[in-house]
Amino acid sequence: MTYIINGEEQEVAATTLADLLLALDCEGEWMATAVNGELVHREDHAQFRLGERDRIEILSPMQGG
């Protein structure tokens, strides 16, 4: 399927958010995810079904001061 991931169009063979994150090697407790502007909690990744051209944001915390 084609998704818009962090603003870039990508073709990834995944149907759930968990599968997508695994395919992109983006696993860990350090990140937050949103699909089409809505936050998706980590415990919901496995059952969260993605659709063609969904907009996925993968965010990581930043340090600084």
Helices and strands as residue ranges (DSSP letters): E 2-5, E 8-11, H 17-23, E 32-35, E 38-40, G 42-47, E 55-59
